[in-house]
Amino acid sequence: MMTSAMNAWLTLQQALAAPGLRVAPVRAGLPSPWSEFARSCFHVKRIPYSLVEGRDADRGLTSIKTLTGQESLPAVFWNNERARSNWLDQ
């Protein structure tokens, strides 16, 4: 299901348990060129995705690094595969 600005964002823990495509942009509500490009590619190709809040309010990127082994955003998650933060892998 594609998430819009009106829907709640998934937490990192929810995203890791969810199936399908999930995108963790650089920062929720703050557009970045790389995040917008990734989201636009999925939108144009009509690939449904959910949005993920990759930053923890208290811990920053520590949680995403602990859970996924990397701390670069944007990150793309597909099913139970590792997070992809490299544009070529995305």
N, C-alpha and C positions, 0 to 999 in steps of 0.2 A: 504494500500500500504506500503510495506516495504521500509524504508528509508535507503539509503546507504550513505557512506561518501561523495559522489559526490553531493547529494541533499542537499538543504537548510534545516536547522533544524527549527522546529516550535517554535514560541515564546510561552510563558506560556499562554497568552491570546488566541492565535490561537489554542493551544492544548485543552484548556477547551471548546472551541466551536466545536472542531472536533469530529467526531464519531470514533468508533473502539478503538483499543489498541494503547496507546502512552506510551513511556518510557522516563523518565527524568533521565539520568545517573548522576553520581556524578559530573562530569565536562566534557563539550564538548572537545573532542580531547585528554583527559587525561584518559587512561584506569584505572579502579579500579576493583579489584576482584569481588565485589558484582554486579557492573554494567555489567561487561562482562558476569558473570554467568546468570543474568536475560536475557540479550539479547541473549545469546547462547541457553538458553532453548526455547525461542520463535523461534529462527532460526531453531533449530533441529526439532522442532515440526511443522515447516512450518506455523507458526502463523504470519500473517503480522502485522507490527507495524510501527509507526512513532517515530522519535526521537524528544525530547523536550529539549530546553535549559531552565532548571529550575532556573538557577542563573541569576540574573540581574546584569549587569556590574556595576551599581551604587549602587544598594541596596542589593546585595548579595542574601540571601534567604528570605528577608523580603516580597517580592512579593508572593512567593509560600506559605508562612505562612499565609499571609492575604487572599489569594484566596482559599486555601485548608484547612487551619487550622492545618497544620503540616509543618515541615521544614526538614525532613529527606530525604536524597537521597541515593540510587536511589528510585524513585517513579514510580509507574505504574498507569496509568489512563485507565479506561474502560468505554466507552460511557459517561453517565452523573453521574456515581457513584463517590464516594469520592476517593481521591488518596490513593493508598495502598503503604506504605513504609516498612511494616514488611515482611520479606521473606516468612513467612508462609501464609500471605494473598496474596502475589504475585503469 
